[in-house]
Amino acid sequence: MPALTGETALIHAVCPWMIHRTLSEGELARGFATVEALRAREGLRRFWDWAGQRPPGWRGGGVAGRVAVRGVRS
């Protein structure tokens, strides 16, 4: 759900990484404009169930987590 063209929702800090890893910008714009639509996607639902068990500020221990903490986007 592009912030410039629609509403926004608060999600866990690591979720945008997984959303953009799973879906292209076009797919997001065409069929995933709500949190409910994103949760209906099997891989995202399983990831969100897992991420929901982490503290709100948790960003992971891998390379992606370290990059996000430093504020550098790959």
PEHUFEN-V645227 format. One record per pair of residues at least 24 apart in sequence whose ideal C-beta (glycine too) atoms are under 7 Angstrom apart, sorted by the first residue. I is the first residue (numbers start at 1). J is the second residue. D is the distance in whole Angstrom. If there is no record, write none. Layout:
# PEHUFEN-V645227
I	J	D
I	J	D
This chain:
# PEHUFEN-V645227
1	33	5
1	34	7
2	29	7
6	33	6
9	35	5
12	51	5
12	52	7
12	56	7
13	57	7
13	59	5
14	51	6
14	59	6
14	60	6
15	48	7
15	51	6
17	64	6
18	44	7
18	47	5
19	44	7
